[in-house]
Amino acid sequence: MSRMIRPIFAAVALTLATSAYGADLYIPPVEAPPPPPPVVEQVSVGGWYLRGDVGYRWSKLRGTEYITYGPPPGTSEFTSTDLDGAATLGGGIGYQINRYFRTDFTADYLFDSDFRGTTAGYCAGVPCTSTDRTSYSALLLMANAYVDLGTYHGITPYVGAGIGGAYVKWDDLNNTIGDDSWTHKGAKEWRFAWSLMAGASYCLTQNLQLDAGYRFTRIEGGRMFEEFGPDGASIGAGPGFDDGFNIHQARAGLRYSFGGANVNCAAPQIAYEPPYQPPAEPVIYK
């Protein structure tokens, strides 16, 4: 009897074990996690800005000459020339195209810079020296382009260049020899000009930047004074010409950006691409 029961129990146990195994939940194979999502920096866009600047300039004449009527007639030069430094005041409107490039149009007034010069010649056949006094001012209109070289702790260095024109106005020239003096009417005219700039800006707020830099400007030559006086009477010498100016200018000012924060002052906008989500495996029962 016991010999018959043992096979029966073995068959029952085998059947139960097989049924239990078949009822287990299917577990899909483990896959490696997806790579981290890539970081994408959004493209920065610019906007309009206004600027205002004050400065101080040092001017140097590139040469002077004037016509003499003799005897003998010809062309003479000032023996010595000197120009004092003077203040400047300017403003403009510009557009920040992106984080690295901007343009603006500026107008700067160059206040009177005093001129002192001397000439040497002959007066009634006797050598004589004259002393000359005048001053010049100018309105400088420029179209400029700049390359911003990146922002580091709120500081953005830049380089730039500009072209435009200058309306140069010479005051009347007073010519003195001993106790005698003559006055030549000063000249005024538009001239071609160009500039090179370098400097840096600092973010005071997200819209307001402090700008400080150096600008070199070349103003081409032109007429300096006429051959007649303010009353229209001929002086006997002139007209006079200058060969242009080399102007070194230190200036500082503010730039205010409209339409949101300036791209070089705002925190970078970072966008994350959503990570890849593999489709869920179906639950399979066996």
C-alpha positions in Angstrom: 0.0 0.0 0.0 2.7 2.4 1.0 4.6 1.6 -2.3 1.5 2.9 -4.2 1.1 6.1 -2.2 4.7 7.3 -2.7 4.4 7.7 -6.5 1.1 9.5 -6.1 2.6 12.0 -3.7 5.5 12.6 -6.0 3.3 13.2 -9.0 1.1 15.7 -7.0 4.2 17.6 -5.7 5.6 17.9 -9.2 2.2 19.2 -10.6 1.9 21.9 -7.8 5.5 23.1 -8.4 5.0 23.4 -12.1 1.7 25.3 -11.6 3.3 27.7 -9.2 6.2 28.5 -11.5 3.8 29.1 -14.4 1.8 31.7 -12.3 4.9 33.9 -11.6 4.9 37.5 -13.0 7.2 38.0 -16.0 10.1 40.4 -15.3 11.6 42.1 -18.4 15.3 42.4 -18.6 17.0 45.4 -17.0 18.1 48.1 -19.5 20.8 50.7 -19.0 19.5 54.2 -18.0 19.3 56.8 -20.8 22.1 59.4 -21.0 21.6 62.8 -19.2 19.6 65.3 -21.2 21.7 67.8 -23.3 21.9 71.4 -22.1 20.8 73.9 -24.8 21.6 77.7 -24.3 18.8 79.7 -25.9 19.9 82.2 -28.6 20.2 85.7 -27.1 18.4 88.5 -28.8 19.2 92.2 -28.5 17.2 95.5 -28.4 17.4 99.2 -28.7 19.4 101.4 -26.3 20.2 105.0 -25.6 23.6 106.3 -24.6 25.0 109.5 -23.1 28.7 110.3 -22.7 31.0 113.0 -21.3 34.7 113.1 -22.0 37.9 115.1 -22.4 40.0 115.3 -25.6 43.5 116.2 -26.6 43.9 117.5 -30.2 46.9 117.7 -32.4 47.1 119.5 -35.7 48.7 117.5 -38.5 50.0 120.6 -40.1 49.1 124.2 -41.2 49.8 126.5 -44.1 48.6 129.8 -45.4 49.1 131.9 -48.6 51.2 135.0 -48.6 51.2 137.6 -51.3 54.8 138.6 -51.1 57.1 139.8 -52.2 57.5 137.0 -53.2 54.1 135.4 -53.0 53.9 131.8 -51.9 52.9 129.5 -49.2 54.1 129.6 -45.6 53.6 127.5 -42.5 53.1 128.4 -38.8 56.4 128.2 -37.0 54.8 126.6 -34.0 51.3 125.4 -33.1 49.6 124.2 -29.9 46.0 123.2 -29.1 44.7 123.0 -25.5 42.6 120.0 -24.3 38.8 120.5 -24.0 35.7 118.7 -22.9 33.2 116.7 -25.0 29.6 115.9 -24.6 27.6 113.3 -26.6 24.7 111.0 -27.0 23.3 108.4 -29.4 20.9 105.6 -30.1 21.9 102.0 -30.9 20.8 98.5 -31.3 22.3 95.4 -29.6 22.0 92.8 -32.4 23.2 89.9 -30.2 25.5 89.1 -27.3 28.6 90.0 -29.4 27.6 92.7 -31.9 26.0 96.1 -31.7 25.8 99.4 -33.7 24.9 102.9 -32.9 24.6 106.5 -34.2 26.3 109.2 -32.1 26.5 112.9 -32.0 29.3 114.6 -30.0 30.0 118.2 -29.4 33.7 119.1 -29.1 33.9 122.3 -27.0 36.3 125.1 -27.9 40.0 124.1 -27.9 42.3 127.1 -27.8 45.0 127.5 -30.5 48.3 129.3 -30.0 50.7 129.7 -32.9 53.5 131.8 -34.2 54.7 132.8 -37.7 58.0 134.2 -38.9 58.5 136.5 -41.9 59.4 140.0 -43.0 57.7 143.2 -42.2 58.8 146.0 -44.5 61.9 144.0 -45.3 62.7 143.4 -41.6 62.4 139.9 -40.0 59.4 139.8 -37.7 57.4 137.2 -35.7 53.7 137.2 -35.2 51.6 135.7 -32.4 48.3 134.1 -33.4 45.3 133.2 -31.3 42.0 131.4 -32.2 40.1 128.3 -31.1 38.1 125.5 -32.8 35.0 123.5 -32.0 33.3 120.7 -33.8 30.1 118.7 -34.1 31.0 115.0 -34.8 28.4 112.7 -36.3 29.3 109.0 -36.5 27.9 105.6 -37.4 29.6 103.0 -35.3 29.9 99.2 -35.0 31.3 97.3 -32.0 32.3 93.8 -31.2 31.6 92.8 -27.5 34.3 90.3 -26.4 32.3 88.3 -23.8 31.0 89.2 -20.3 33.1 88.3 -17.3 31.7 89.1 -13.8 29.5 91.8 -15.3 32.3 93.4 -17.3 32.2 93.4 -21.1 35.3 94.6 -23.0 34.8 95.8 -26.6 36.4 97.2 -29.7 34.8 99.3 -32.4 35.1 101.6 -35.4 33.1 104.4 -36.9 32.8 106.7 -39.9 31.0 110.0 -40.4 31.6 113.7 -40.6 32.6 116.7 -38.5 31.4 120.2 -38.8 34.5 122.1 -37.8 34.2 125.8 -36.8 37.3 128.0 -36.4 36.9 131.2 -34.5 38.4 134.5 -35.9 42.2 134.4 -35.9 43.9 137.3 -34.2 47.3 138.0 -35.6 49.6 140.3 -33.6 53.0 141.7 -34.5 54.4 144.2 -31.9 51.7 146.8 -31.3 49.8 146.0 -34.5 47.1 143.3 -34.9 44.9 142.0 -37.6 41.9 139.7 -37.5 41.2 137.0 -40.1 37.7 135.7 -40.3 37.5 132.1 -39.2 36.3 129.3 -41.5 33.7 126.6 -40.9 32.8 123.5 -43.0 32.0 119.8 -43.0 34.8 117.3 -43.2 35.2 113.5 -43.3 36.0 111.8 -40.1 36.6 108.2 -38.8 37.2 106.7 -35.3 38.6 103.7 -33.5 37.4 102.7 -30.1 38.2 100.4 -27.2 36.7 100.1 -23.7 34.6 98.1 -21.4 31.1 98.3 -19.9 29.9 97.2 -16.5 26.3 96.0 -15.6 24.9 98.3 -13.0 21.4 96.7 -13.5 20.0 94.4 -16.1 19.1 97.5 -18.2 21.8 100.0 -17.3 25.5 99.8 -18.1 28.4 102.0 -17.2 30.6 102.5 -20.3 34.2 103.8 -20.2 36.7 103.8 -23.0 39.2 105.5 -25.3 38.4 106.9 -28.8 40.9 108.0 -31.5 39.4 110.2 -34.2 40.9 111.5 -37.4 39.3 114.6 -38.9 40.5 115.5 -42.4 42.0 118.8 -43.3 40.2 122.0 -44.5 40.1 125.7 -44.4 41.2 127.4 -41.2 40.8 131.1 -41.8 40.0 133.6 -44.7 42.2 136.2 -46.4 39.9 139.0 -45.2 38.7 140.2 -41.8 35.2 140.1 -40.2 34.5 143.5 -41.9 35.3 142.0 -45.4 38.6 144.0 -45.8 41.6 142.1 -47.2 44.4 141.4 -44.7 47.1 140.7 -47.2 47.7 137.0 -46.3 45.5 133.9 -46.4 43.4 132.0 -46.7 44.9 129.5 -44.2 44.4 125.8 -44.0 44.9 123.0 -41.5 45.8 119.4 -42.5 43.3 117.9 -40.0 43.3 116.7 -36.4 44.3 113.6 -34.5 42.1 113.6 -31.5 42.6 111.4 -28.4 39.5 111.2 -26.2 38.8 109.6 -22.9 35.1 109.3 -22.2 32.6 107.6 -19.9 28.8 107.4 -19.9 25.7 105.3 -19.5 23.8 103.0 -21.8 20.1 102.2 -21.1 18.5 99.2 -22.8 14.8 99.0 -23.7 12.6 96.0 -24.1 13.9 93.8 -21.3 17.3 93.1 -19.8 20.4 93.7 -21.9 21.7 90.3 -23.2 25.1 90.9 -21.6 23.6 91.7 -18.2 20.8 89.1 -17.9 21.4 85.7 -16.5 21.8 83.1 -19.3 18.6 81.3 -20.2 19.1 77.6 -20.1 16.7 75.1 -21.6 16.7 71.4 -20.9 15.5 68.9 -23.5 13.2 66.3 -21.8 14.9 63.0 -21.2 14.1 60.0 -23.4 11.4 57.8 -21.9 11.3 54.3 -23.3 7.8 52.8 -23.8 6.6 50.7 -20.9 6.9 47.0 -21.3 3.6 45.2 -21.2 2.9 42.9 -18.3 2.8 39.3 -19.5 1.5 36.4 -17.5 2.2 32.8 -18.4 
